[in-house]
Amino acid sequence: MSEIVKELENCGNNDAVVRDAFGHVKIDSINTGDYFAKKFKKTLNPDKVLIQKSGYFARSGPPLEVDKALISSMASLAVSAGLSKTSGLIGCDVENENERVEVINFERVRGGGVFDTQQGWWQELIREVNAYGA
């Protein structure tokens, strides 16, 4: 984040860097998706660029090692797929029991599907959430 802020400020785009009353950067005000889309477009010169974000995310603590490993494996696969011109979504595929990160063909993720609440991982998550009294 500090590198993005520094670059935005050095480019004269100070309006993109919102700070609180104490001078701290408001992290949610930095549009990292847009920042990286512009960087990738300039560097890779693709026909199209589409960045999709899933709502607002915030963390109150550092990521776990398992989080960092998952992010790293997904990013690495996304770069490899892009370089080989393979389109799709990067994720753990339910058809392979979420055992590995892979490129999932767009045709498989069309809307209209019904979420199966009987999946083992979902049931386990519900049990864990209920254990905390949520």
C-alpha positions as CSV (number, residue, x, y, z in Angstrom):
1,M,0.0,0.0,0.0
2,S,2.8,2.4,0.8
3,E,4.3,2.0,-2.7
4,I,0.9,2.8,-4.3
5,V,0.4,5.8,-2.1
6,K,3.9,7.1,-2.8
7,E,3.3,6.7,-6.6
8,L,-0.1,8.4,-6.5
9,E,1.4,11.3,-4.6
10,N,4.4,11.5,-6.9
11,C,2.2,11.6,-9.9
12,G,0.3,14.6,-8.5
13,N,-2.8,12.5,-7.9
14,N,-3.1,13.6,-4.2
15,D,-6.9,13.6,-4.5
16,A,-6.8,9.8,-4.7
17,V,-5.0,9.6,-1.3
18,V,-7.6,10.4,1.5
19,R,-6.2,10.8,5.0
20,D,-8.0,10.8,8.4
21,A,-7.6,13.6,10.9
22,F,-4.3,12.1,12.1
23,G,-2.8,12.0,8.6
24,H,-3.2,8.2,8.2
25,V,-4.1,7.0,4.8
26,K,-7.7,5.7,4.6
27,I,-6.9,2.4,3.1
28,D,-10.5,1.9,1.8
29,S,-10.1,5.1,-0.3
30,I,-7.3,3.6,-2.4
31,N,-8.7,1.9,-5.5
32,T,-6.1,-0.8,-5.8
33,G,-8.1,-2.7,-8.5
34,D,-8.0,0.4,-10.7
35,Y,-4.3,1.0,-9.9
36,F,-3.3,-2.5,-10.9
37,A,-5.6,-2.5,-14.0
38,K,-3.8,0.6,-15.3
39,K,-0.4,-0.9,-14.5
40,F,-1.2,-4.2,-16.2
41,K,-2.8,-2.5,-19.2
42,K,0.3,-0.3,-19.7
43,T,2.7,-3.2,-19.3
44,L,0.9,-6.1,-21.0
45,N,-1.2,-4.2,-23.7
46,P,-4.2,-6.6,-23.6
47,D,-7.3,-6.2,-25.7
48,K,-9.4,-5.8,-22.6
49,V,-8.9,-5.3,-18.8
50,L,-11.6,-6.2,-16.3
51,I,-11.1,-5.9,-12.6
52,Q,-13.8,-7.2,-10.3
53,K,-13.8,-6.8,-6.6
54,S,-16.1,-8.5,-4.1
55,G,-17.4,-5.7,-1.9
56,Y,-15.5,-4.1,0.9
57,F,-12.8,-6.0,2.8
58,A,-11.0,-4.9,5.9
59,R,-8.6,-6.7,8.3
60,S,-8.0,-6.0,11.9
61,G,-4.9,-8.0,12.0
62,P,-2.2,-9.5,9.9
63,P,-3.0,-12.4,7.5
64,L,-2.4,-16.0,8.6
65,E,0.3,-18.0,6.8
66,V,-2.4,-20.1,5.2
67,D,-3.9,-16.9,3.8
68,K,-0.6,-15.7,2.4
69,A,0.1,-19.1,0.8
70,L,-3.3,-19.2,-0.9
71,I,-3.0,-15.6,-2.2
72,S,0.5,-16.4,-3.5
73,S,-0.6,-19.6,-5.3
74,M,-3.6,-17.9,-6.8
75,A,-1.5,-14.9,-8.0
76,S,1.2,-17.2,-9.5
77,L,-1.4,-19.3,-11.3
78,A,-3.2,-16.1,-12.6
79,V,0.1,-14.8,-14.1
80,S,0.9,-18.2,-15.7
81,A,-2.6,-18.4,-17.1
82,G,-2.4,-14.9,-18.5
83,L,1.0,-15.4,-20.1
84,S,-0.3,-18.6,-21.8
85,K,-3.5,-16.7,-22.8
86,T,-5.7,-19.1,-20.8
87,S,-9.0,-17.4,-19.7
88,G,-10.9,-18.3,-16.5
89,L,-11.3,-17.7,-12.8
90,I,-8.6,-18.6,-10.4
91,G,-9.9,-20.6,-7.4
92,C,-10.4,-23.9,-5.7
93,D,-12.8,-25.9,-7.8
94,V,-15.7,-27.7,-6.0
95,E,-15.6,-30.3,-8.7
96,N,-12.1,-31.2,-7.5
97,E,-13.3,-31.0,-3.9
98,N,-11.4,-27.7,-3.4
99,E,-8.1,-29.6,-3.2
100,R,-6.0,-27.3,-5.4
101,V,-6.0,-23.9,-6.9
102,E,-6.7,-24.0,-10.7
103,V,-8.1,-22.1,-13.6
104,I,-11.9,-22.6,-13.8
105,N,-13.5,-22.2,-17.3
106,F,-15.9,-19.2,-17.5
107,E,-18.5,-21.5,-19.0
108,R,-18.8,-23.4,-15.7
109,V,-19.5,-20.3,-13.6
110,R,-22.6,-18.9,-15.4
111,G,-25.3,-17.5,-13.1
112,G,-28.4,-19.4,-12.2
113,G,-26.9,-22.2,-10.3
114,V,-28.3,-23.3,-6.9
115,F,-26.0,-23.3,-3.9
116,D,-25.8,-26.7,-2.3
117,T,-26.0,-26.1,1.5
118,Q,-25.3,-29.8,2.1
119,Q,-21.6,-29.5,1.0
120,G,-19.3,-30.7,3.7
121,W,-17.2,-27.5,3.8
122,W,-20.3,-25.4,4.1
123,Q,-21.7,-27.5,6.9
124,E,-18.3,-27.4,8.7
125,L,-18.3,-23.6,8.4
126,I,-21.8,-23.3,9.9
127,R,-20.8,-25.5,12.8
128,E,-17.7,-23.4,13.5
129,V,-19.7,-20.1,13.3
130,N,-22.4,-21.6,15.6
131,A,-19.7,-22.6,18.0
132,Y,-18.8,-18.9,18.5
133,G,-22.4,-18.0,19.2
134,A,-22.8,-15.9,16.1
